[in-house]
Amino acid sequence: MEKNILEHGLNFNRRRFLSRLSLGLGSVALGSLLIPDLFTGAMEEAGLPPGIPDFAPKAKRVIYLFQNGAPSQLESFDYKPKLREMMGQELPASIRGNQRLTGMTAGQSSFPLVGSYYDFKQYGQSRAWISDLFPHTAKVVDDICIIKSMHTEAINHDPALTFFQTGAQQGNRPSMGAWLSYGLGSENKNLPAFTVLLSRGKGNGQGVYSKLWTNGFLDSTHQGVQFSSGEDPVLYLKDPEGLNRFERRKMLDKLAEMNEMSYQEFNDPEINAKVQQYEMAYRMQTAVPEVTDISKEPDDIIKLYGPDCLVPGTFAANCLLARKLSENGVRFVQLYHQGWDQHGNLPNEMAGQAKDVDQASAALITDLKQRGLLDETLVIWGGEFGRTNYSQGAMTKDNYGRDHHPRCFSIWMAGGGIKPGVYGESDEFGYNIIKDPVHVNDFHATVLNQLGLNHEKLTFKHLGRRYRLTDVAGTVIKDIIA
């Protein structure tokens, strides 16, 4: 990468590190312990020194509980009694304005308002309104920040989901986890910096694809590693039959020699990336079975997460695994829980979805907190957009659906230096934002900020342009930072 790559806010390099400490060989030893790659040259090749943030971070790692398909804010965290009062009445034209609709409801002749089938109550010091669908989340409300003023431009699932994960509605951009791996490196050399866990609920599902955890144009060592629920958590990690660990070590050493010759001839950085991936896989052979083993978890933890945590591939099992991965230094753990696309039969389907995730989501907060890890772990819960205040198609009080609504929806964040409470406000119809709007770019800027990264400085030059997660926008939401 070019020598004039944007330097970190600390202006940290080897010469500056040594001159500041002024302790001769002792400084060299300390530097190699604190930052293992400091004297290898790998940092200059990567462009930015892994492990050295721009400023003091509030969080060290992220667990993102992505609710794929877009849960309705009107049945979860944004209480709107007005919708019950006006049940069946037409959405006022002044509220809707000229906002874009999907092809599924643009042709509707009427837009009947529909209030939530479920009741809400206030909880915690913030007196936050939470639906009866989320009783466990209500118990940890004083640890979470509910943002009720999220908005995005994307109105369909794939671009909206891609936007949240990569900062762009089109594919082939690095995902959030890849950017963090690139900017901060790994805390544990025996595990990947970025891991992905998938689960599926009982509701109508939207697919997730590997482009969501891609490295994009970054080095391939930064791509997410998917853990499966099968016998082998990471595929192709075991040694082939007839090959023992000693022989595999010899094979990798010989392969590294051959790749080094290739690199000297072609100077392709992807060759070195492949060598690093082979070495990581070798180290993971020991680390992965240990971190994925929950047999040693005490009964009180199993009870906390619920019996589903013993069933591999469930949301609860993935939440427990996320805690273990994070506890062992994985920088970014991404969960995708599918099944939130309720265009019809919403009260029924959403009840099942909420039951799948409510206890485990709250358990993760409690578990991290009692281990002293919540302060340094940023937990995020939410989908790609919200849901309309009017019914899609025919409706009754206990059977209705909601279309996509990108203009106003809710997510929550916890730990990692985020201040608990409620932020932002929608109008009485839950349709437009009237206070403290938060765009996806602002969300990304804030996440990076909590990890000590200036979103305007975390860049990578590709095809003649410097790219970043927040593209050319984004403002840190300072009011939610503790």
C-alpha positions, 0 to 999 in steps of 0.5 A: 500500500502507498506510503502516504496511507492515512496515519492513525490519530496517534501518529504511531509508528516504530520510530515514534514508539521507541523515541517516546519510551526512550528505554532502549532494549527494554522498550523493544521488549515491551513493544513486542509484548504489547503489539506482537506485529510491531516489528514484523513489517506487517503493519506497514503492509496493512496500511494501519497499525492493527491494535492501535486505535485513534484514541482511547476506546470504550469497547474492545469488541462487538456482538451484533444480534442482527434480526434479519427481516425487520422486526416491527418497532410498533410491536416491540419498543415504540409504543403508539396508543394513537394507532389503537384509537384510530384502528381501521381509519385511513393514514392521514395524507399529511403524515405519509407525504410523498414517501416511497412505498414498496410494490407490495402496498403502493397499489393499495386503495387504502392504508388502514391504521392498525395498533399493536395487538400486544400491550406495552408497559414502562420499565426501568429508570428511563420508564421505557415502553416495552411490549409484552412480547419482550419480558426478559428484555424489560428486565435489563432495560437499565442496561440498554439504550433504545434508539427509536429514530433510526432511518435508512434509504433502502426499502427492500431487504437485500439492499437494506441488509447490505447497507447495515452490514457494509455501509453500501446498498451494493455488494463487494464492500467490506463488512463491519467486521472486516473493517474492524479486523483491518483497523484493530487486528485480532486479540487472539491469534488462535481465533479469527477476528471476525466470526459469523453465526446463523439461526432461523426462527419460525417466521417468514425468513429472508436469506443471508449470503456470504457477501454480508461478511465479506472482506470486499477489497480488503485483504482476505484475512479480514473476511468473516469465518462462519461457524456452523451448528454441525459436528464440525463448527468450522468446515475443513478444519480437521486434518485429512485422514492419515495426516497427523499434526506433525505431518501437517506442520511439515506440509504447511512449512513447505507450502509457506516456502513455496508461497514465499518463492511465488511472492518474490516473483509476483509480489501479490499480497494475496499470496501472503494472505493465503499463508496467514489463513493456513496458519490460522486454520492450524492454530484454530484446530486446538482453539475452536473445539475448546471455545465451542464446548459448552459442556463445562458451562454451569447450570445457572448459565444454562438456565439463564439462556434457556434450554434452547442454548443446548440445541446447536444452531438456535439463537440461544445457543449462538448467543452463548457461543457469542459470549464465549467467542467474545470472552476469548478475544474475537473482535466482532461476532455477528449473529443473524436470526432469520424470520422477521418478515411479517407481511401477514399474520404478524401477531402470531409469527412475531410472538414466536420470533420474540420468544426465540430471541428475548430470553437469550438476548437479555441473558447475554447482557446479564452474562457479560455484566456479571463477568465484568465484560459488558463495559468493554463489549458493545452489544447491538440488537435490531433489523434492517428497517421498520414496519408500517403503521398501516396494515398490508392487505386485509386486517382484523384486530388479531390478524394483520401484516405490516409492510417495510418502513425505512423512515423510522424504526428502533434498535437497541445497544448496550455496553461498550460505553453506551449510555442506557436510556431512550434516544430519539422520538417518532410522531404519534403515528410512528411514521416519521421522526420528530426528534434526534434522527439517526442514519445508518452512517451515524450508527456506523460512525458511533460503533467505530468511535466506541472502539477508538476509531475515527470513521473518517480516518479508517480508510482503504485506497481502492481503484483510485479512491479512498473508501471507508465504512461510512462512505462520505457521511456519518456523525457520531451520536455523542448524546448516547455515549456515557 
